[in-house]
Amino acid sequence: MNTLHWLDSNGKGMEFPNVEKALRDPDGLLAIGGDLTVPRLLHAYRNGIFPWYSEGQPILWWSPDPRTILLPERIHVSRSLRKTLRQGRFTISVNRAFDAVVAGCAGPRRTQDGTWITREMRSAYHDLNEVGYAHSIEVWQDGGLAGGLYGVSIGRAFFGESMFSLVADASKVALVWIARQLCKWPRSLIDCQTPTEHLLRMGAERVPRSQFIESVRLACDCPGPAVDWHKGLGPAATQTLVQAEGGPTN
């Protein structure tokens, strides 16, 4: 019978137990405690582990089996979403409003009470953004933030954390953009962590954890995509995405 591993919170010892020791119920719970420092978070992601907990709980670390991933070349763009992209109603930027995207993702949802994106988590991912590992894709409409997503990039792996929309399809546009970027490099993948109907409809799939761990380590060890994460892409990104989806409609 597997038991939970407690991590030190003094910054010493980054090692997590083998993911095969994660609990089956709740699925994937591996360890408790530790901290959200940049080194520990990067070590966790490289080993297929991520933090997920609510305000008032200790830090909980997870590695579910199966794992939900999206291979960039397999993203499914529906006819209606393709039409939205062609209309060019949205403008895309990168890392222009990281904290605002995280705040949007932390906002209330109709399907849940509270948020797992605690103040501690927001601070931790802000720090990851400052050192070039966490990134946001913003989607704008008429000068206002319409939606977006954020996650962690290591090598050719993008670990999606959360997305939100204030305008229909905005978060989907952000996901299509990051997928189209990663399509350019072999062995790229997007970690979706756990399945949702929204992600499954867009091509996400469940794979055995052992397969995910092998794939993510290969992706992390590859040279990273040549994306200037610190430069807002604005109209140029939008135009590139529109052209990839078949050009403008009348």
Secondary structure, DSSP 8 states (H G I E B T S, - for coil): ----EEE-SSS-------GGGS-BTTBTEEEEE----HHHHHHHHHTT-EE---TTS--EEE--SSEEEE-GGG----HHHHHHHHHT--EEEESSSHHHHHHHHHS-BTTBSS-S--HHHHHHHHHHHHTTSEEEEEEEETTEEEEEEEEEEETTEEEEEEEEESSTTHHHHHHHHHHHHHTTSTT-EEEEES--HHHHHTT-EEE-HHHHHHHHHHHHHS------TTS--HHHHHHHHHHHTT----
